[in-house]
Amino acid sequence: MPEADIVKPSKDKNYYEHIPMISPGFFLRGAGSLDWGMKNRLARIFNPTTGRTVMLAIDHGYFQGPTTGLERIDLNIVPLMPLADALMLTRGILRTTVPPALTKPIVLRCSGGPSILKELSNEELAVDIEDAVRLNVSAVTLQVFIGGEYETRSVHNMTRLVDMGLRLGIPTMAVTAVGKAMTRDAQYFRLACRICAELGAHIVKTYYVPEGFETVTASCPVPIVMAGGKKLPELEALTMAWNAIQQGAAGVDMGRNIFQSDAPEAMMQAIAGVVHKNLKPKEALDLYETVKAREAQKSKARGQA
């Protein structure tokens, strides 16, 4: 029999009757009414101190094969993973290449179908939600092609994934995909991001536009994460990230601008400085150059050893 609670007489216990119980809110936009498990997973992806994230996107191979910089993920990308807040990738790479001891949250690519040779909007869901559970992922993600040939299919893919994730406490990130013939402007992204949020996405990944991006983030009731897009010179990429963060983005999800950089580790640290420490672009570039030089010196020393 367990011992009775006789440390103090009942009259001497302190129940703080006059102090209301603290009911903490949640730091992330639009997530206050979600279940505990959803919030916990989101808090792994987004730093609770800053409310922001640096995702490393390496899922490009699901439609374009061994992308430049991703030819050997085990050699070139795995060393970068500890520097990211979260990883966006496919289940094939997760199972074959990511060390199981890595504790970074996983945002799992769940759509697929056409290759770069076909109409990309003709996607289907390509992962069962039970497999996402087996892989212990923190979120699931897919493309949504607003204005694309198969727009309705991609929207229904998203709503099905949202429904499956809600049943199991896994948030969904929608990625606004832009076709070759589409105009990339604030009007389009306001439309695309708002549709995704209205239909249940918990995070939206979208592209930065230099005019009106703040209206995109302001009109979307869930966090927006900026897509890195095509490879840019380092200062331009850092400036784009800075502008996006200052205009309301809750982080970045970068791929090419990190793994195709001359110094990917240095670029990871510089981007993290912009996102989490509000480093200005030139300050972040100085950090990039410092880390790049240090890593080059280490590599040279290893070669001489």
C-alpha positions as CSV (number, residue, x, y, z in Angstrom):
1,M,0.0,0.0,0.0
2,P,1.4,3.5,-0.8
3,E,1.9,5.7,2.2
4,A,-0.7,8.3,2.9
5,D,0.1,12.0,2.3
6,I,0.9,13.0,5.8
7,V,3.8,15.4,5.2
8,K,1.5,18.3,6.2
9,P,-1.9,18.5,7.8
10,S,-4.5,19.5,5.2
11,K,-5.0,22.9,6.9
12,D,-1.3,23.7,6.4
13,K,-1.2,22.9,2.7
14,N,-1.0,25.8,0.2
15,Y,-3.3,25.6,-2.7
16,Y,-2.8,29.3,-3.7
17,E,-6.6,29.7,-3.9
18,H,-6.3,33.4,-4.7
19,I,-3.9,33.0,-7.7
20,P,-5.6,32.0,-11.0
21,M,-4.1,29.1,-12.8
22,I,-1.8,30.2,-15.5
23,S,-3.1,29.3,-19.0
24,P,-0.2,29.9,-21.3
25,G,-0.9,30.9,-24.9
26,F,1.1,29.7,-27.8
27,F,3.8,31.7,-29.6
28,L,2.9,30.7,-33.1
29,R,0.4,32.6,-35.2
30,G,-2.9,30.8,-35.8
31,A,-2.0,27.8,-33.6
32,G,-3.6,28.8,-30.3
33,S,-6.6,26.4,-30.6
34,L,-4.6,23.4,-31.8
35,D,-4.2,20.2,-29.8
36,W,-1.2,19.8,-27.5
37,G,0.5,17.3,-29.9
38,M,0.2,19.7,-32.8
39,K,1.6,22.6,-30.8
40,N,4.4,20.4,-29.5
41,R,5.4,19.4,-33.1
42,L,5.2,23.0,-34.3
43,A,7.4,24.0,-31.3
44,R,10.1,21.6,-32.6
45,I,10.1,23.2,-36.0
46,F,9.9,26.9,-34.8
47,N,12.2,28.2,-32.2
48,P,9.9,29.1,-29.2
49,T,12.3,32.0,-28.3
50,T,12.2,33.7,-31.6
51,G,9.1,32.2,-33.1
52,R,11.1,31.5,-36.3
53,T,12.7,28.6,-38.2
54,V,15.5,27.9,-40.6
55,M,14.5,24.8,-42.6
56,L,17.0,23.0,-44.9
57,A,15.1,21.9,-48.0
58,I,16.7,18.9,-49.7
59,D,13.6,17.3,-51.3
60,H,14.4,18.5,-54.9
61,G,15.2,15.0,-56.1
62,Y,11.6,13.9,-55.8
63,F,10.9,15.4,-59.2
64,Q,14.3,16.4,-60.7
65,G,16.7,13.6,-59.6
66,P,20.2,14.2,-58.3
67,T,20.1,18.0,-58.2
68,T,23.5,19.9,-58.2
69,G,24.7,19.9,-54.6
70,L,22.5,16.9,-53.7
71,E,24.4,14.2,-55.7
72,R,25.7,12.7,-52.4
73,I,23.5,13.7,-49.5
74,D,25.5,11.4,-47.2
75,L,28.7,13.3,-47.9
76,N,27.6,16.9,-48.5
77,I,24.3,17.4,-46.7
78,V,24.4,15.2,-43.5
79,P,27.1,17.4,-42.0
80,L,24.9,20.4,-42.4
81,M,21.8,18.9,-40.7
82,P,22.7,19.8,-37.1
83,L,22.8,23.5,-38.1
84,A,19.2,23.6,-39.3
85,D,16.1,24.0,-37.1
86,A,14.2,21.5,-39.3
87,L,14.7,19.4,-42.4
88,M,12.4,19.2,-45.4
89,L,12.9,15.9,-47.3
90,T,11.5,12.7,-48.7
91,R,11.0,9.4,-46.9
92,G,13.4,7.7,-49.2
93,I,16.3,10.0,-48.2
94,L,15.2,9.9,-44.6
95,R,15.3,6.2,-44.4
96,T,18.4,5.6,-46.4
97,T,20.7,8.5,-45.5
98,V,19.7,10.5,-42.4
99,P,21.3,9.2,-39.2
100,P,18.5,8.0,-36.8
101,A,20.4,9.6,-33.9
102,L,19.7,13.0,-35.5
103,T,17.0,14.8,-33.4
104,K,16.1,17.6,-35.8
105,P,12.4,17.8,-36.7
106,I,11.4,16.4,-40.0
107,V,9.0,18.0,-42.5
108,L,8.1,15.1,-44.8
109,R,7.4,15.6,-48.5
110,C,4.1,13.7,-49.2
111,S,3.3,14.7,-52.8
112,G,4.7,13.4,-56.0
113,G,4.1,11.9,-59.4
114,P,5.3,13.9,-62.4
115,S,9.0,14.5,-63.1
116,I,10.5,17.7,-64.4
117,L,9.8,16.3,-67.9
118,K,6.0,16.5,-67.4
119,E,3.3,18.8,-66.1
120,L,4.3,19.3,-62.4
121,S,0.8,20.2,-61.2
122,N,-0.4,16.7,-61.9
123,E,0.6,15.5,-58.5
124,E,-1.0,13.0,-56.1
125,L,-0.5,12.2,-52.5
126,A,2.5,9.8,-52.4
127,V,2.8,9.0,-48.7
128,D,0.4,7.2,-46.4
129,I,-0.1,9.2,-43.1
130,E,0.7,6.0,-41.1
131,D,4.2,6.0,-42.7
132,A,4.6,9.6,-41.5
133,V,3.8,8.4,-38.0
134,R,6.3,5.5,-38.3
135,L,8.9,8.0,-39.3
136,N,8.1,10.2,-36.3
137,V,7.9,13.4,-38.4
138,S,6.9,16.8,-37.0
139,A,5.0,17.9,-40.1
140,V,3.9,16.8,-43.6
141,T,4.1,18.9,-46.7
142,L,3.0,19.0,-50.3
143,Q,2.8,21.4,-53.3
144,V,-0.4,23.4,-54.0
145,F,-0.7,24.7,-57.6
146,I,-3.1,27.6,-57.4
147,G,-3.8,28.6,-61.1
148,G,-2.1,25.5,-62.4
149,E,-3.6,23.0,-64.8
150,Y,-4.4,20.6,-62.0
151,E,-5.2,23.2,-59.3
152,T,-8.3,21.4,-57.9
153,R,-6.5,18.1,-57.6
154,S,-3.6,19.7,-55.7
155,V,-6.0,21.6,-53.4
156,H,-7.9,18.4,-52.6
157,N,-4.5,16.6,-52.0
158,M,-3.8,19.3,-49.4
159,T,-7.2,19.0,-47.7
160,R,-7.0,15.2,-47.5
161,L,-3.5,15.5,-46.0
162,V,-4.7,18.1,-43.5
163,D,-7.6,15.8,-42.5
164,M,-5.3,12.8,-42.0
165,G,-2.8,14.9,-40.1
166,L,-5.5,16.3,-37.8
167,R,-6.6,12.8,-36.8
168,L,-3.0,12.0,-35.7
169,G,-1.8,15.4,-34.4
170,I,0.6,16.2,-37.4
171,P,0.5,19.7,-38.9
172,T,0.5,20.3,-42.6
173,M,2.7,22.8,-44.5
174,A,1.4,23.8,-47.9
175,V,3.9,24.9,-50.6
176,T,2.6,27.4,-53.1
177,A,4.0,26.3,-56.4
178,V,4.3,28.7,-59.3
179,G,4.1,27.6,-62.9
180,K,6.3,28.9,-65.6
181,A,3.6,31.1,-67.1
182,M,2.4,32.5,-63.9
183,T,3.1,36.0,-62.6
184,R,5.0,36.1,-59.4
185,D,3.5,39.1,-57.6
186,A,1.9,40.0,-54.2
187,Q,-1.6,39.7,-55.6
188,Y,-1.0,36.1,-56.7
189,F,0.7,35.1,-53.5
190,R,-2.0,36.7,-51.3
191,L,-4.5,34.5,-53.2
192,A,-2.5,31.3,-53.0
193,C,-1.4,31.6,-49.4
194,R,-4.9,32.6,-48.1
195,I,-6.5,29.7,-50.0
196,C,-4.1,27.3,-48.3
197,A,-4.7,28.7,-44.9
198,E,-8.4,28.9,-45.3
199,L,-8.6,25.2,-46.2
200,G,-6.6,24.1,-43.2
201,A,-2.8,24.4,-43.8
202,H,-0.9,25.1,-40.5
203,I,2.1,26.6,-42.3
204,V,2.5,28.1,-45.8
205,K,5.8,28.1,-47.7
206,T,5.9,30.7,-50.4
207,Y,8.2,32.9,-52.4
208,Y,9.4,36.4,-51.6
209,V,8.4,39.3,-53.8
210,P,10.1,42.7,-53.4
211,E,6.8,44.7,-53.7
212,G,4.0,44.0,-51.2
213,F,5.3,40.9,-49.5
214,E,4.2,42.4,-46.1
215,T,0.6,42.2,-47.5
216,V,1.1,38.5,-48.2
217,T,2.2,37.8,-44.6
218,A,-0.4,40.1,-43.1
219,S,-3.3,38.6,-44.9
220,C,-2.3,35.0,-44.1
221,P,-3.6,33.8,-40.7
222,V,-0.9,31.1,-40.3
223,P,2.9,31.4,-40.3
224,I,4.6,32.0,-43.7
225,V,8.0,30.5,-44.4
226,M,9.9,32.0,-47.3
227,A,11.1,29.6,-50.0
228,G,14.7,30.1,-51.1
229,G,14.1,29.7,-54.8
230,K,16.9,29.8,-57.4
231,K,20.5,30.2,-56.5
232,L,21.6,33.8,-55.8
233,P,24.9,35.4,-54.9
234,E,25.3,35.2,-51.1
235,L,24.6,38.8,-50.3
236,E,21.4,38.8,-52.4
237,A,20.1,35.6,-50.7
238,L,20.9,37.1,-47.3
239,T,19.1,40.3,-48.2
240,M,16.1,38.4,-49.5
241,A,15.9,36.5,-46.2
242,W,16.3,39.7,-44.2
243,N,13.6,41.5,-46.1
244,A,11.2,38.5,-45.8
245,I,11.7,38.3,-42.0
246,Q,11.4,42.0,-41.5
247,Q,8.1,41.9,-43.5
248,G,6.5,39.2,-41.4
249,A,7.9,35.8,-42.5
250,A,8.3,33.3,-39.7
251,G,11.4,31.8,-41.2
252,V,13.0,30.5,-44.3
253,D,13.1,27.1,-46.0
254,M,16.2,27.2,-48.2
255,G,17.9,24.7,-50.4
256,R,19.9,25.8,-53.3
257,N,21.1,29.0,-51.7
258,I,22.7,26.8,-49.0
259,F,23.8,23.6,-50.5
260,Q,24.9,25.2,-53.8
261,S,26.9,27.9,-51.9
262,D,30.7,27.9,-52.1
263,A,30.6,27.4,-48.3
264,P,27.3,25.7,-47.3
265,E,28.1,25.5,-43.5
266,A,29.0,29.2,-43.5
267,M,25.8,30.1,-45.4
268,M,23.7,28.1,-42.9
269,Q,25.2,30.0,-40.0
270,A,24.7,33.3,-41.8
271,I,21.0,32.6,-42.6
272,A,20.5,31.6,-39.0
273,G,22.0,34.9,-37.9
274,V,19.5,36.8,-40.1
275,V,16.5,34.7,-38.9
276,H,17.2,34.3,-35.2
277,K,19.5,37.3,-34.4
278,N,18.2,39.9,-36.8
279,L,21.6,40.3,-38.4
280,K,21.5,42.8,-41.2
281,P,22.6,41.4,-44.6
282,K,26.1,42.9,-44.6
283,E,26.6,41.7,-41.0
284,A,25.5,38.2,-42.1
285,L,27.8,38.3,-45.1
286,D,30.7,39.2,-42.8
287,L,29.8,36.1,-40.7
288,Y,29.6,34.0,-43.8
289,E,33.1,35.2,-44.9
290,T,34.6,34.6,-41.4
291,V,33.2,31.1,-41.2
292,K,34.1,30.3,-44.8
293,A,37.8,31.3,-44.1
294,R,37.9,29.3,-40.9
295,E,36.5,26.2,-42.6
296,A,39.0,26.6,-45.5
297,Q,41.9,26.9,-43.0
298,K,40.7,23.7,-41.2
299,S,40.5,21.9,-44.5
300,K,43.9,23.0,-45.4
301,A,45.3,21.8,-42.1
302,R,43.6,18.4,-42.5
303,G,45.2,18.1,-46.0
304,Q,48.7,18.8,-44.6
305,A,48.3,16.3,-41.7
